[in-house]
Amino acid sequence: MCRNIKTLFNFDPPATTDEVEASSLQFVRKLSGMNKPSKANEEAFYLAVERVAAAAQEMLNTLVTAAPVRDRGVEAARAKQRAALRFGVK
């Protein structure tokens, strides 16, 4: 899966519409193999992004969990720490 697509469920604050749309765009880019569609494919490409975003938002709105809500700041710090270990960045 594309590394730029991030988990959006069970966070405080909840995922924004912009985050869902950005993830949907990354997903459609990955599926299509196109970073930017040609004029001939532009309508189909952005329609797919719109539909994927709508489905993703609906899913996020209906999922339930007993797990505690995760904090975005804590998760970002953990990701930064993992990246530092992985890439040797200090």
N, C-alpha and C positions, 0 to 999 in steps of 0.2 A: 504494500500500500504506500501511497505517497507520504513522505515524511512531513509534509506541510499540513496535512490534515490532522487536526488535534481533537482529542476527546472533548465533547461539549456537554455531556450529561453529568448531573449531580454536582454542580459547582455553585458556590455562592460568591458573587452574584451569578444568576443564571446566564447562559449564553445569549448574546445579543443577536438581533436579526443580521447585522453585518457579519458576525462570526459564522453564522450558519450559511450565509451567501458565499463567503470566502471559501469555506470548506466545500461547498457545492461546486464552485468554480474549479477548485483544484481537482475534485473528483471527475468532473466532465473533461477537464484537460487531460487527465491520466487516461480515461477511457478512450478518448478520441485521438490521443497522440498529438494534439495541436495545442500550442501555447496561445495562439491567436488564430481564429478561423478566417478563411478566405471570405470574400464578399458572398460567394455562392453558398457557403455553409454557415454564414453568420446567424441567420434566423433560426436554423435548426439547433445550432450550438447554444445560443442564449435561451431558447425555449427549454432545452434540456437542463440548463443551469437553474432556470426558474422552477421547473417541475421537481428537480432533485431537492432544491431548497425547501419547497413546500412540503415534500414528503419527509424530509429530515426534521423540519420544525414540528410537524404533526407527531412524529415519533418522539421527539424530545418532550413534547407537551403531555404525552400519554404514558411514558415509561414511569415505573415506580420502583423503589428500592428501599431496603431496610438499612442500607449502609449510611454512615454519617456523611453529611455534605462536606465536600472537599473545598479547601480554601485556595483560591487562584494564586495568591502570593506564595503560599507554602509550596504548591506544586511547581510554580515557576522557579523558585529557588532550588528545588530538587532537580529539575531539568537542567538548570545551569550548572549545578554540581556534577551531574552525570556527564554533561558535555565537556567540562573541564577535565574530568578523569579520562574520558574517551579520546579527546583531541590534545590533551596536554596543555591546555590553555589555563593560565593562572589569573 
